[in-house]
Amino acid sequence: MTTKIEKTIKIQRPSLARYREMMAHVRQVNGVSASLLPQTDPNFDYLQSQVGGIMVEYNSALPPTEIQQLEAIINYYQQLN
């Protein structure tokens, strides 16, 4: 039996453009979907993102090569300054 896996991804120095770029790259992995999460911080900060992160979803039966590709994309964006 396969299950749905959901991961919330947040990145440093978040900008809406960077989140959208990351989401576009994640969606290129077969079997993976992604959506933007709403910003939940009640205080507005111009230097913070307009979104709260990205929700990445995939099936537990996703092939290991696809999972490796997904993790490489996530790691890349999390390490950007």
C-alpha positions in Angstrom: 0.0 0.0 0.0 1.3 3.4 -0.9 0.8 6.5 1.2 0.9 10.2 0.4 4.0 12.0 1.8 3.7 15.7 2.5 6.7 18.0 3.3 6.7 21.6 4.2 9.8 23.4 2.9 11.0 26.8 4.1 14.1 28.5 2.8 16.4 31.2 4.1 16.0 34.8 2.6 12.6 33.9 1.2 11.3 35.8 -1.6 8.1 35.1 -3.6 10.2 34.8 -6.8 12.6 32.3 -5.2 9.7 30.2 -3.8 8.0 30.2 -7.2 11.2 29.2 -8.9 11.7 26.3 -6.5 8.1 25.2 -6.9 8.6 25.1 -10.7 11.7 23.0 -10.4 10.1 20.6 -7.9 7.1 20.1 -10.2 9.4 18.9 -12.9 10.0 15.7 -10.9 7.6 13.0 -12.1 5.0 12.2 -9.5 5.6 15.3 -7.4 3.3 18.2 -6.8 3.9 21.4 -4.9 1.9 24.4 -3.8 2.6 27.7 -2.0 1.6 28.0 1.6 0.0 31.2 3.0 2.1 33.5 5.2 1.0 33.0 8.8 3.0 35.7 10.5 0.6 38.3 11.8 3.2 41.1 11.6 4.1 42.4 8.2 7.8 42.5 7.4 8.9 43.8 4.0 12.0 41.7 4.1 10.1 38.4 4.6 8.3 36.4 2.0 4.7 36.9 1.0 4.3 33.1 1.4 4.9 30.7 4.3 6.7 28.0 2.4 6.0 25.3 -0.1 4.0 22.1 0.5 5.6 19.2 -1.5 3.5 16.1 -2.0 4.4 12.7 -3.5 3.5 9.1 -3.3 5.5 6.7 -1.1 6.0 4.5 -4.2 8.0 7.3 -5.9 11.2 5.7 -7.4 14.4 6.4 -5.5 15.9 8.3 -8.5 13.0 10.7 -8.4 13.3 11.1 -4.6 17.0 11.9 -5.0 16.3 14.5 -7.7 13.7 16.1 -5.4 16.0 16.2 -2.4 18.8 17.7 -4.6 16.4 20.5 -5.7 15.3 21.2 -2.1 18.9 21.1 -0.8 20.0 23.5 -3.5 17.4 26.1 -2.6 17.9 25.7 1.2 21.6 26.4 0.8 21.2 29.6 -1.3 22.1 32.8 0.5 
